[in-house]
Structures are given as C-alpha cells and as structure tokens.
Amino acid sequence: MKVISLRTKGGSSDPLGSRSDQVSPGRMPGLILLLVVLTGVLTFFCSTYRIFSLPEYRVGDIATTDILVPADVPMQDEEATRIRQEEARNAALPVYRHSVDQVQARIERICRLFSTLRSQLKPLNPNGSPGAGWGFDKLPPEIQASLGEQLGRLLPESNPESAARFLSGIGFSQPLQQALEQALRKANSSLVIESARDLIREQGSIHLLSGTGSGERTTIPVDQVKTLDSIRREVDTWLPALLRYHELPRQPTSRLVSDLLQPNLSYDVEATQATQREAVANVDPVFVILKKGKVVVRQGDEIGSGQLRQIEAIGNLPRESSSPAQVVSLALLIGSLLAVFGYLLRNLWPTQWNFMRLAVLAGTVLVTQTIVLKVFGFVGEALSESLSLSFAGFPDNDEAYFFFALPFALGAMLVTILVDDRAGLIFSLLSSILAVLTLGSDIYGFFYVLMSNLIGILTIRSAVQRVGFVGAGFKLGSAAIGLFVVLQYAKLAPFDLGTGFLGATLALLSGPINTGLLVFLLPLFERFFMVTTIMRLQELGNVNLPLIRELILKAPGTYNHSVAVGTLSEGAAEAIGLNPVFARVACFYHDIGKTIHPEYYVENQRGENIHDRISPEESARLVLRHVTMGIRMARAAKLPSSMIDIIPQHHGTKLLTYFHEKAKANAAGRDEVQEARFRYPGPKPQTKMAAIIMLADAVEAAARTLNDHSQEKLLELIQKIVASTTEDGQLSECDITLAEIDRIAFSFLETLSSVYHARITYPGFEFERTQESAP
C-alpha cells in the first residue's frame, strides 16, 4: 500500500521527499512514558480476570435473573457420594481383638493356684505322698474360702464347689496341673469366639488386632475362627490320650478342662467404627460436570435444593486473577517486546516518519487491536453459548471454532496502509505474540495468527481503492479456510462434516470482518494522525468536493492551470520516486486562495485587467494575499498538513517580476523600489514535492506564452526556468539533487510534448487563414 505515508517507487518512502527526523534526547522521556503506558494497558488486557457475582439465594427463593453456567464447573454429587461412602462403610472389615496375653495370664493363675494349695496342704499331711488327696470338708475354713473364691473367678459359669471337691480330692497334683496347662495351651492355639452369632461373616474376612498394644492388624478368613462349642468338641477328641498319659480320671478332668476354656477373640466396637470412618474418609467425592451454557434456573422460577447446589458450585468457581508475580513478569515480557519492536521500527527499516508520531500510532493500533480481540472474543463466547442452547447438535467445543473468526490481521493491515508494509511486517510479529497472550492460545493458534497477519499484509498492500478492501477480505478469508483445515489435521483435532463446515465458515468470515473494521477505523486514524493515504488522496481529488467545485466555478482558468500543473507534477514525481497521486491532487489545491478574488489573476480575466488601474505595489499585495487565504481555506477544509504546506512552498520567496519591473519603471530612478515587497513570504520548498510543483507551476504558465511548441523551444524554456529558480536560491532548503532535477526537466518535456503535439489540418477548418484569402 502506498501512503504518506505512502510507499512509492524509488528510494524515498515519503511522498514529499523530506528527510527523516532523528530521536533527540529531549524526546526520550516521552518515549519512555509511552512505553510504560502501553505496557500497563496491554498487561491489563493480557491478564485474565474472571469474576462472577451471583445473588444470595435460599431454597424457595424466586430467581431474579437467568443463571447460566459460565464455564465447565465440577460439582459434587452428594447423593452418589453418600451411596459410595455407605458402600465403603459396609465393606470395611470388622475388627476383633485376639487376647493372647489374657490366655497366658489365665494359665499362670491356674498354675499359681495349684502351687499355692499344694504348699498349704503339705504341712497338714507331712507323711503323705505327693498328690495325696484331702476331702474338701476336712480343709481348714480359710483354705476352703480362698479356694472357693479363686475357683469362682476361674469358673464363673460352672459350679466351683464341685471343682473344688475334685481338686482337693486329687490333692492339686502336679500331673493334673501339667495336663490342664497343656490342654488349655493347645485349645487356645486356635482363634476361639464365644458363639457363631458374635462372628460377622458377610465380608468373608476379619481384621485381627493383637492384644499386645502394637496396633498391628492381620486379615484372616472367618473360616479360621472357631466357636467355644466347637473347640470343646475338639478337646474331647484328643484329651483322653493326654489324661491316660498322666493317669488322671477322665470324666471330672474333662469337665474341668471344658469349664476352664474361654474365647480368646472378641469384637472390638471402637476399632471397627474407626475402620469404618477411615474407609468413608478415603472415599473420593463423586463429581458431575455442569456443562458450560447450561441454564441452571430461569428468571421467575422457584429455586430448589438441587438448583441451589449448582448455584453454589458456580459461586465457588475459582477466580482466575493473575498473581502479582505473574503480572510483573508479564509486564516485563510485554515491555521488552515493545522495546525491541521500537528498535526494529526505528533502526532496521527506518521510515520517513517522525519517530515519536510513529511510535504513538503503532501503540494506538496495538491497543485498538487488543481491545477488538477482547470484544470479539466475548461476542464469540456469547454466540457459542447461545448456539449450544438453541441447537442440540452444535459442537461442544464450538467456542474454539470462533477463534478462527477473530480479526487478527486488523492491526497489521492498518499499519501497512498508514505507514508501509515493512512496518506492517514488524508489527505483525508483535501483535501475534500479544494476541496469543491475550487469548491464551497454543503454538497452533500462534501460527494461525501470524499467518493471518502476513496474508493480510499481502492482500491489502495492493489495494488502492476502498472497494479493493472487499477483494482483500475474501482473499484473506479464503486463505484462512486453508489454514483452518491444515491446523485441524496438524493437531489431530476432531474433524467431521459438521465441525469442518462450522470452522471453515467462521474462517471465511474473518476476512470480511477484518476489512470491515479496517474501513471503519482507517478514516479515524487518517484524521487523528493526519495521515494521507492513497484512498484519502483519491477522495480529495474528487472534483465534486466543495473547494474544487468552487475553484471550477469561480476561477476556471486557475482550475485549468491546476490540472495542467498536476499533470506535469505527476510525471515528475514518478520520475524521481515520489508519490504521483499526491503530486496531482496537491496541485488541485495549490492555488485555492485565488477563488476569493479570481479577477486579480490573468488566467481568469476576460478583457479588462484590474492591475492596469492600480499601482504595482497594490497589485503585488493583492496577488500575494492568495497564499494566506489559500492556507486559511485549506485548514478550514481540514486538508492534510503535508498538502497545506505546498500552498506557500510552491511559491517560495520568488519575486513577482512583472510587478517589480513595472514599479521600477514607474519610479524612473526617483525612488528605490524595495524588492522584498514584491516577493512571496515563503518558506522556500522544504521537500522535493514542493520543488517539483514550484517548477511545474512556472513551466506550465510560461509554456502557454509560446507560439512555437517544438521540443527544442520547450526544452529551452524548461532549462531557463530551472536555472533561474536555482540561481534565485529557491531549491536551497530541500535535498533535491542535480540528477533528480535533470529527470524532472525531461519529464516536463515529455509531458508538454504530448500536450502540444502537432495536429493535421482538416479541410474546411483552416482557422488561421486570413479573411482576405478566404474563398
């Protein structure tokens, strides 16, 4: 795209051919402030903030608004979690305590009892053999009481008196003690429980908790646990052999062993409940996902308990606000990117722009681009929710497809038009990085954004009319379809007919969306930054605009002169690499001040010349006035400043030779004529474009005075005007070279030769024949 920002053919990117400004030390604080402000603004937009504000509701309240799920929200299913916890509680194994120490203590008590009674009975029968019995009734009362008490504790459920009589009768013999000890140890080597009803068999196993206090648990099958009755039956099978070995009476000894047997396994209620609580605590809650876009409650509906739980789940959705460390890091990253971007923009591919103005323009475009992406991202999210609610078959991840419709190339296309495509290339890289930061995309998204920017630059750089934006938009959209398809296959995303059509349609729309926004924003940036794009130039060249229309009607001679000067300037500007459209359009306005009093200028006069009746000084004053009036009119019409500058500069400080010579002739040497009164106020041409228009203005006016328009005469005229202008110092303040002046002169010659070319004489139309020679 060609701009004044117009990039043109040749070495200069400025249509006026001016020199670029350097960054002076005095402007550094402004640039630093701009960097800080841009960094802060972009960091704000790139940081993610999600804040939900929901009313406080209770069961039975009436909803004051529709409540939709803003994102996929996990919510605990309390009923399913309760069922799972109940299953875990029921599946927890019961805990039984194995009383090994108690069994050992019981055996030791029996042994101590036998040993004590034998020692007590021995003095009563000193001549008796060991194990000689005593009748229970013959025992001293104190021994009877002690024996009864101890047997009552050992045999709480049997008749202790019967056992006492048997033991005293056998004399608490050592063989009986050994037999009882062996029988009890053997019987208690198994796990014995009181009865079958005390054993929980549903789980098939139990936790066995030893009585040592270590807390160790062993899992055993319930089949290994025996009841007290079953262990007594087992004892009856092997006890007779043991009694025969010790020569003990079978029946009373068997009854005593059976009475001494007790369970060594007991149900531990507290430990079982602790196990159940632990099992419940280890159950993971059951979560359901409230899908994004789901309507929880409609306005006016009564809120139930289930709906209230969903509202609470939405309210508990974590806020995605960046931490201070993240914000600072992001700001440093963005600030570094902006600094590198500024360096590249200024030094790698320098433009003819004032750098501060260029930096403000690029920063404004960058912020505008970010805001537009945020707005369109919000709109895409809203549309996604609406479509998901309205069409049951709409893709679940439709929001991801709206990514392809976002106007990523807008900023790069704006910079390309307003500055040039080189600045647009630099800008595209920066804006792509920031777009990915703003939207949180992945590497595939970054590739799509960057390619959209580059394709946008390629499609818009050749558009010279606003209707060309339409074609650029559809080219960009068509390319976006290809990018969408390639990226879907590259990242192995779901791709069927429905999703493919949706994504391709949205990608196609991205082109018109970009160019539509471009058409809207471009005039604003043109006016705000006083940038004259080629589209703006074409608008300014419309002959129906008020200034030009007024020039045509009030000063037709000046208009024809302006058109001719524009034709000469257009060719000369193209010859040295400046913008020809700017040259032609600027010439329409270079003498616009002559519409105030067109009769003061010879090209508009018909018959009488007003200057024949006034003094040369007055004539000079009236003629010079059209410059200031032209500037005033151009500013009122809000013409670009670069075009307004042409009005005074194309005259420079040239001398009004005709009136100056006339004044000198009238003075006839009596008074010295002040030359300054007959010179234009200036300034002299500051740009190559102003120099071209100055030379074209003089050449066109002088060419009208020639009767002989041969190339030799025209070249002589052009060279004489160029020489006189140069000798007068009018070109001393612009950086035009002799080689460029030479090319300008030959361009003038080529244009004038085509204007004043020879014509054949048509029979019957010999207008130059005298009246006398007419037939």
Summary of the structure (lengths in Angstrom):
residues: 775
radius of gyration: 55.0
end to end distance: 61.4
largest distance: 198.9
contacts: 2391
relative contact order: 0.09
helix: 63%
strand: 5%
